[in-house]
Amino acid sequence: MGIAWRESPEELVGLLRLHGLTPDRVNNVKSAWKAFRQFLAQPVDGLEPGPDSDADGFILQWGRYSWHDRLPSLSFTRQFAADARGTWTETDWYQPEIWQVSLEVVFPDAPALADLDRLNVQDTGIDFSPPGPERDRAIGEAEWEMQRYPTLRALWANTPAHSAVTLNRAD
């Protein structure tokens, strides 16, 4: 039995705290990533059924966004396709609800991060590998992607200014 998808932000917050981090003031990106990796390994209940379903995935994203005052930011996101059949009111078609649990980390500006928004990629791409060996392999590929660029390595080495764990509907 897994965690209920609606309770997943609290689970991530608990894992961050186990790693000595304060969710709204993460001060170590590497420790936050370790907590997020543990979060990715946990089974989640209430998702769209089916072995080939894109009901559980993850993505890492970085850039300078207006909602973060154009400061360098990094987000670790787990995306769920929640099974909403019990609350669905339409009679002709059905679509699951897409929700994202994210740890968003915002950094103070620094010269080593100047070209963050000019990299040829802004994310790792969303991966829907199931938890276990396939997801572990996908996580390794995401880590490799993050290490390819000096700017991203510098981002991980910087101390964030603030952070937040969020649950948002994405569809």
C-alpha positions as CSV (number, residue, x, y, z in Angstrom):
1,M,0.0,0.0,0.0
2,G,1.4,3.4,-1.0
3,I,0.8,7.0,0.1
4,A,-2.4,8.7,-1.1
5,W,-1.5,11.1,-3.9
6,R,-3.2,14.0,-2.2
7,E,-1.0,13.4,0.9
8,S,2.3,13.2,-1.1
9,P,3.4,16.8,-0.4
10,E,3.4,16.0,3.3
11,E,5.4,12.9,2.6
12,L,8.0,14.9,0.7
13,V,8.1,17.5,3.5
14,G,8.7,14.7,6.0
15,L,11.6,13.2,3.9
16,L,13.2,16.7,3.6
17,R,13.0,17.0,7.4
18,L,14.6,13.6,7.8
19,H,17.5,14.9,5.7
20,G,17.8,17.9,8.1
21,L,16.2,20.4,5.7
22,T,13.5,23.0,6.3
23,P,11.0,22.8,3.3
24,D,10.7,26.6,2.9
25,R,14.4,27.2,3.4
26,V,16.3,24.2,1.8
27,N,20.0,25.0,2.2
28,N,21.5,22.0,0.5
29,V,20.4,20.9,-3.0
30,K,22.3,17.6,-2.9
31,S,20.5,16.6,0.4
32,A,17.1,17.8,-1.1
33,W,17.8,15.6,-4.1
34,K,18.4,12.6,-1.9
35,A,15.1,13.2,-0.2
36,F,13.4,13.6,-3.5
37,R,14.9,10.4,-4.8
38,Q,13.4,8.6,-1.8
39,F,10.1,10.2,-2.6
40,L,10.3,8.9,-6.2
41,A,10.8,5.4,-4.9
42,Q,7.6,5.4,-2.9
43,P,4.4,3.8,-4.3
44,V,1.4,6.1,-4.6
45,D,-2.2,5.2,-4.4
46,G,-5.2,6.7,-6.2
47,L,-3.5,6.9,-9.7
48,E,-4.9,6.0,-13.1
49,P,-4.8,2.2,-13.3
50,G,-2.9,0.2,-15.8
51,P,0.6,-1.1,-16.3
52,D,1.3,1.2,-19.4
53,S,-0.3,4.2,-17.8
54,D,1.6,7.5,-17.7
55,A,0.2,8.0,-14.2
56,D,3.4,8.5,-12.3
57,G,6.4,10.4,-13.6
58,F,9.1,12.9,-12.7
59,I,11.0,15.8,-14.3
60,L,13.7,18.3,-13.2
61,Q,13.4,21.8,-14.6
62,W,15.6,24.9,-14.3
63,G,15.6,28.4,-15.5
64,R,14.8,32.0,-14.7
65,Y,11.0,32.5,-14.4
66,S,8.9,35.6,-13.9
67,W,7.2,34.0,-10.9
68,H,10.6,33.8,-9.2
69,D,11.6,37.3,-10.1
70,R,13.9,36.0,-12.8
71,L,16.2,34.5,-10.2
72,P,17.8,31.1,-11.0
73,S,15.5,28.3,-10.0
74,L,15.4,24.5,-9.9
75,S,12.4,22.3,-9.4
76,F,12.1,18.6,-8.7
77,T,8.6,17.5,-9.8
78,R,6.6,14.3,-9.5
79,Q,3.6,14.2,-11.8
80,F,0.5,12.1,-11.1
81,A,-2.5,11.2,-13.3
82,A,-5.1,10.9,-10.5
83,D,-8.0,8.5,-11.0
84,A,-11.0,10.9,-10.8
85,R,-13.7,8.5,-12.0
86,G,-15.5,8.7,-8.6
87,T,-16.0,12.5,-9.0
88,W,-16.3,12.7,-12.8
89,T,-19.6,14.3,-13.9
90,E,-19.3,14.1,-17.7
91,T,-21.1,11.2,-19.4
92,D,-19.4,11.1,-22.8
93,W,-15.7,10.9,-22.0
94,Y,-13.3,10.6,-19.1
95,Q,-9.8,12.0,-18.4
96,P,-7.7,11.7,-15.3
97,E,-6.7,14.8,-13.4
98,I,-3.0,15.7,-13.7
99,W,-1.3,16.9,-10.5
100,Q,2.3,17.8,-9.7
101,V,4.1,17.8,-6.4
102,S,7.2,20.0,-6.7
103,L,10.1,21.1,-4.6
104,E,10.9,24.5,-6.1
105,V,14.3,26.0,-5.1
106,V,15.2,29.6,-5.8
107,F,18.8,30.9,-5.7
108,P,20.3,34.3,-5.3
109,D,21.9,35.6,-8.5
110,A,25.5,34.7,-9.0
111,P,28.0,35.1,-12.0
112,A,28.3,31.3,-12.4
113,L,24.5,31.1,-13.0
114,A,24.4,34.0,-15.6
115,D,23.7,31.8,-18.6
116,L,21.1,29.5,-16.9
117,D,18.3,30.6,-19.2
118,R,20.5,30.3,-22.3
119,L,21.3,26.6,-22.0
120,N,20.0,24.5,-24.9
121,V,17.8,22.5,-22.5
122,Q,15.6,23.6,-19.6
123,D,14.6,20.3,-18.2
124,T,15.3,16.6,-18.2
125,G,12.1,15.6,-19.9
126,I,9.3,13.8,-18.1
127,D,9.9,10.2,-17.4
128,F,7.2,7.7,-16.6
129,S,9.3,4.7,-15.7
130,P,7.7,2.7,-12.9
131,P,9.4,2.8,-9.5
132,G,12.1,0.2,-9.3
133,P,15.1,-0.6,-11.6
134,E,13.6,1.3,-14.6
135,R,13.0,4.5,-12.5
136,D,16.5,4.1,-10.9
137,R,18.0,4.1,-14.4
138,A,15.9,7.1,-15.5
139,I,17.0,9.0,-12.3
140,G,20.7,8.2,-13.2
141,E,20.1,9.7,-16.7
142,A,18.6,12.8,-15.1
143,E,21.6,13.1,-12.8
144,W,23.9,12.7,-15.8
145,E,22.0,15.5,-17.6
146,M,22.4,17.8,-14.6
147,Q,26.2,17.1,-14.5
148,R,26.8,17.8,-18.2
149,Y,26.6,21.6,-17.9
150,P,28.9,23.7,-15.7
151,T,26.0,26.1,-15.0
152,L,23.9,23.3,-13.6
153,R,26.7,22.0,-11.5
154,A,27.1,25.5,-10.1
155,L,23.4,25.7,-9.4
156,W,23.6,22.5,-7.3
157,A,26.6,23.8,-5.4
158,N,24.9,27.1,-4.5
159,T,22.9,27.8,-1.4
160,P,19.3,28.5,-2.2
161,A,17.6,31.7,-1.0
162,H,14.2,30.0,-0.5
163,S,12.2,27.0,-1.4
164,A,8.6,25.6,-1.3
165,V,6.8,22.2,-1.6
166,T,3.7,22.6,-3.7
167,L,0.8,20.5,-5.1
168,N,-0.8,22.0,-8.2
169,R,-3.2,20.8,-10.8
170,A,-1.4,20.7,-14.2
171,D,-4.2,20.0,-16.6
